């Protein structure tokens, strides 16, 4: 007798993913929220500084910041991102038995929602959420380009590394959804160039002029004044990052490189386990009607990847970077699906044995991590 769940196990894999996410959340709550907590304390009290937008918004509502707020804000953002991605997937592919494997390899990937749960409270997920909004909203007017510029500015103010992390993906989405669909006129190209210049200028201001202007002891005293429990000085051990110059960050990264580079084969294995997804992505690009569109998409994917290579050379949170790179690939896949095609790309097969095994392994991996794999 044939068991139906073994013939088409993708619904079971979705249930397993949900259970794993709950387990990751329970484990996350037991860990100290170091960097995510301190980001809620830092604001613009001493003038313009980097990594201060979220803390400044929190300061509008409360003078004292409890630790639980990290999980409340992070959890709300995670749920919003889940809802946004589910809506995006529904709009792009629809939910059916045939599209479930694709949903498992994206939403159920250890690179995506499960890892965002592990990094709950970090700033990465904001870039993902805003990029998804751009994939959902109408793109026929300059308002779309202006919204993308505003989102990029917000991301750079949250953390300037977003210029490399999600701004290239946002630019790609704008190019695919607005400029390729609506055409390039003098006005919309000039508007886009000015917007990009403004975002880039803000990045350089945050990177080179956004350090804390007061002694570190005074800065820590101010942070304690915003803590609900000032005795938790262990939560302030990363205050030095508001003083650390780029050269020091790069030196720290290269100093850790011999040890951290050992994780690269693991990252390669994780990427390989998504082979059915990458094959579908390649067939989607091949099915595009315009050769120019194909070349532009490939160039954009290369540009996004180069931006992440630059990040790898600058900051050592390798597991986060590779995870967000994969998420960017997932989002660009949705953008590419919106372009005109000459034929329909075949979806990931639902009954292929090798694909099912890859889907099971991808499902069972709970997350990728922050610095080193797992």
C-alpha positions in Angstrom: 0.0 0.0 0.0 1.3 3.5 -0.9 1.4 6.1 1.8 0.2 9.5 0.2 2.5 11.6 2.4 5.5 9.8 1.0 4.4 10.3 -2.6 4.2 14.1 -2.1 5.9 14.9 1.2 6.1 18.7 0.7 3.3 19.6 3.0 5.0 17.5 5.7 8.2 19.4 5.1 6.4 22.7 5.6 5.1 21.4 9.0 8.6 20.3 9.9 9.9 23.8 9.0 7.3 25.4 11.3 8.3 23.1 14.2 11.9 23.9 13.6 11.3 27.7 13.6 9.5 27.4 17.0 12.6 25.5 18.3 14.9 28.1 17.0 12.9 30.8 18.7 13.0 29.0 22.0 16.7 28.6 21.7 17.1 32.3 20.7 15.2 33.5 23.7 17.8 31.7 25.9 20.7 33.6 24.3 21.9 37.1 25.4 20.7 39.8 23.0 24.0 41.7 22.8 24.2 43.7 19.6 20.4 43.8 19.0 19.8 45.3 22.4 22.5 48.0 22.2 21.1 49.1 18.9 17.9 50.0 20.7 19.8 52.2 23.1 21.8 54.3 20.6 20.1 57.3 19.2 20.9 60.8 17.8 21.2 62.4 21.2 24.9 63.4 20.5 24.3 64.3 16.8 24.3 62.3 13.6 26.0 58.9 14.1 25.9 55.5 12.4 23.5 52.6 13.3 21.2 54.9 15.3 17.8 55.1 13.5 16.1 52.2 15.2 17.2 53.4 18.7 16.0 56.9 17.8 12.6 55.6 16.9 12.4 53.6 20.1 13.4 56.7 22.1 10.3 58.5 20.8 8.1 56.0 22.7 10.1 55.0 25.8 12.9 56.5 27.9 13.8 53.1 29.3 14.5 50.1 27.1 13.7 46.6 28.5 15.5 43.5 27.1 12.2 42.0 26.0 11.8 44.7 23.5 14.5 43.1 21.4 12.3 40.0 21.0 9.0 42.0 20.6 10.4 44.2 17.8 12.3 41.4 16.2 9.4 39.0 16.4 7.0 41.5 14.9 9.4 42.2 12.0 9.9 38.5 11.5 6.1 37.9 11.3 5.7 40.8 9.0 8.4 39.5 6.7 6.8 36.0 6.7 3.4 37.6 5.7 5.0 39.7 3.0 6.9 36.8 1.5 3.8 34.6 1.6 1.9 37.3 -0.3 4.7 37.7 -2.8 4.8 34.0 -3.4 1.1 33.9 -3.9 1.2 36.8 -6.4 4.2 35.3 -8.3 3.6 31.6 -8.3 0.4 30.8 -6.4 0.1 28.1 -3.7 -0.6 24.7 -5.1 0.8 21.2 -5.0 3.0 22.0 -7.9 4.6 25.1 -6.3 5.1 23.7 -2.8 8.7 22.4 -3.6 9.6 25.9 -4.7 8.1 27.4 -1.5 10.0 24.8 0.7 13.4 25.6 -1.1 12.9 29.4 -0.5 10.8 30.1 2.6 12.0 26.8 4.2 15.6 27.4 3.4 18.0 27.6 6.4 19.3 30.8 4.7 16.0 32.6 5.0 13.3 32.7 7.7 14.9 30.2 9.9 18.1 32.1 10.0 16.3 35.4 10.5 14.7 33.8 13.5 18.2 32.9 14.8 19.5 36.5 14.2 16.3 37.9 15.7 16.8 41.6 16.5 19.6 42.1 14.0 19.2 44.6 11.1 19.4 42.2 8.1 15.7 41.4 8.0 14.7 45.0 7.4 16.4 45.0 4.0 14.6 41.9 3.1 11.2 43.2 4.2 11.5 46.5 2.3 12.7 44.7 -0.8 9.6 42.5 -0.7 7.4 45.5 -0.4 9.0 46.9 -3.6 8.2 43.6 -5.3 4.6 43.9 -4.2 3.8 47.6 -5.0 3.0 49.1 -8.4 6.1 50.1 -10.3 4.8 52.2 -13.2 5.6 55.7 -11.9 8.5 57.6 -10.4 6.8 57.2 -7.0 8.2 53.6 -7.1 11.7 54.9 -7.7 11.3 57.5 -5.0 10.0 54.8 -2.6 13.0 52.6 -3.4 15.3 55.6 -2.7 13.6 56.3 0.6 13.8 52.6 1.6 17.5 52.6 0.8 18.1 55.7 2.9 16.2 54.1 5.8 18.4 51.0 5.5 21.6 53.0 5.4 20.6 54.9 8.6 19.7 51.5 10.3 23.2 50.2 9.3 25.4 51.6 6.6 26.5 48.1 5.5 23.0 47.8 3.8 24.6 49.7 0.9 26.3 46.4 0.1 23.8 44.0 1.6 20.3 45.0 0.2 20.6 48.2 -1.7 22.1 46.4 -4.8 19.0 44.1 -4.7 16.7 47.1 -4.4 18.4 48.7 -7.4 18.0 45.5 -9.4 14.3 45.3 -8.5 13.9 48.9 -9.6 15.7 48.3 -12.9 13.6 45.2 -13.6 10.2 46.4 -12.5 10.4 50.0 -13.6 13.1 50.7 -16.2 12.8 47.5 -18.2 9.0 47.6 -18.0 8.4 51.3 -18.5 11.4 52.2 -20.5 14.2 54.7 -19.9 13.4 58.4 -20.3 15.6 61.4 -19.5 13.5 62.3 -16.5 13.3 58.8 -14.9 17.0 58.0 -15.5 18.1 61.4 -14.1 15.8 60.8 -11.1 17.4 57.4 -10.5 20.9 58.7 -10.8 20.2 61.5 -8.3 18.6 59.1 -5.9 21.6 56.7 -6.1 24.0 59.6 -5.5 22.1 60.7 -2.4 22.1 57.2 -0.9 25.8 56.8 -1.7 26.6 60.2 -0.1 24.6 59.2 3.0 26.6 55.9 3.2 30.0 57.8 3.1 28.7 60.2 5.8 27.7 57.4 8.0 30.9 55.4 7.4 33.4 58.2 7.8 31.6 60.9 9.9 29.2 58.8 11.9 31.5 57.8 14.8 30.4 58.8 18.4 31.8 62.3 19.2 32.2 61.8 22.9 34.5 59.7 25.1 33.5 56.0 25.3 33.0 56.2 29.1 30.4 59.1 28.6 28.7 57.1 25.9 28.3 54.0 28.1 27.0 56.2 30.9 24.3 57.5 28.5 23.4 54.0 27.4 23.0 52.9 31.0 20.6 55.9 31.5 18.4 54.3 28.8 18.5 50.8 30.1 15.6 49.4 32.1 18.2 47.5 34.1 21.5 49.5 34.2 23.1 46.7 36.2 23.2 44.5 33.0 26.6 45.9 31.9 27.3 42.7 30.0 24.8 44.0 27.4 27.1 46.9 26.6 30.2 45.0 25.7 29.9 46.0 22.0 29.7 49.8 22.5 33.2 50.0 20.9 31.7 49.5 17.4 30.5 53.1 17.4 34.1 54.1 17.6 35.8 51.5 15.4 37.1 52.9 12.1 36.8 51.0 8.9 40.5 50.1 8.9 40.1 48.3 12.2 37.1 46.4 11.1 39.0 45.2 8.0 42.0 44.3 10.1 39.8 42.3 12.5 38.2 40.5 9.6 41.5 39.5 8.0 42.9 38.5 11.3 40.0 36.0 11.8 40.1 34.9 8.1 42.3 31.7 8.6 39.7 30.3 11.1 36.5 31.6 9.5 37.5 30.5 6.0 37.1 26.9 7.2 33.4 27.5 6.9 33.4 28.1 3.2 33.1 24.4 2.2 30.0 24.2 4.5 28.5 27.3 2.7 29.2 25.7 -0.6 27.5 22.5 0.5 24.4 24.4 1.7 24.3 26.2 -1.7 24.6 22.9 -3.5 21.7 21.5 -1.6 19.5 24.1 -3.2 20.4 22.8 -6.7 16.8 22.2 -7.7 16.0 25.9 -7.0 19.1 27.2 -8.9 18.1 25.0 -11.9 14.7 26.5 -11.9 16.1 30.0 -11.6 18.4 29.3 -14.6 15.5 28.0 -16.6 13.5 31.1 -15.7 16.3 33.3 -17.0 16.6 31.2 -20.2 12.9 31.5 -20.8 13.0 35.4 -20.9 11.8 36.8 -24.2 14.5 39.5 -24.5 18.2 38.7 -24.8 18.9 42.1 -23.3 16.9 41.2 -20.3 18.9 38.0 -19.8 22.2 39.9 -20.0 21.0 42.5 -17.5 19.7 40.0 -15.0 23.0 38.0 -15.2 25.0 41.2 -14.7 22.8 42.2 -11.8 23.3 38.8 -10.1 27.0 39.2 -10.6 26.9 42.7 -9.2 25.0 41.7 -6.1 27.5 38.8 -5.5 30.5 41.2 -5.9 28.9 43.5 -3.2 28.8 40.5 -0.9 32.4 39.6 -1.6 33.3 43.1 -0.6 31.4 42.6 2.7 33.3 39.3 3.2 36.5 41.3 3.1 35.3 44.0 5.5 33.2 42.3 8.2 33.5 38.8 9.5 29.8 37.8 10.1 30.2 35.3 7.2 27.1 33.1 8.0 24.9 36.1 8.0 26.3 37.5 4.7 26.0 34.2 2.8 22.4 33.8 4.1 21.4 37.2 3.0 23.1 36.7 -0.4 20.9 33.6 -0.8 17.8 35.6 0.2 18.7 38.3 -2.4 18.8 35.5 -5.0 15.4 34.4 -3.9 14.0 37.9 -4.2 15.5 38.5 -7.6 14.0 35.2 -8.8 10.6 36.7 -8.1 11.5 39.9 -9.9 12.7 37.9 -13.0 9.4 36.0 -13.0 7.7 39.4 -13.7 9.5 39.9 -17.0 8.0 38.8 -20.3 8.9 35.2 -21.3 8.9 33.2 -24.5 7.9 30.0 -22.7 6.9 28.8 -19.2 9.8 27.6 -17.1 9.2 24.1 -15.7 8.7 24.2 -11.9 10.7 22.1 -9.4 9.3 18.5 -9.8 7.2 17.2 -6.9 8.0 13.5 -7.3 11.6 13.4 -8.2 13.5 11.3 -5.6 16.7 13.4 -5.6 14.7 16.6 -5.3 12.7 15.2 -2.4 16.0 14.2 -0.6 17.4 17.7 -1.1 14.2 19.2 0.2 14.2 17.1 3.3 17.9 17.9 4.1 17.2 21.7 3.5 14.2 21.4 5.8 16.0 19.7 8.6 18.9 22.3 8.8 17.6 24.7 11.4 19.8 27.8 10.5 23.1 28.8 9.1 24.4 31.0 11.9 25.9 34.5 12.4 29.7 34.1 12.0 30.6 30.5 11.5 28.3 27.8 10.1 25.7 26.6 12.7 
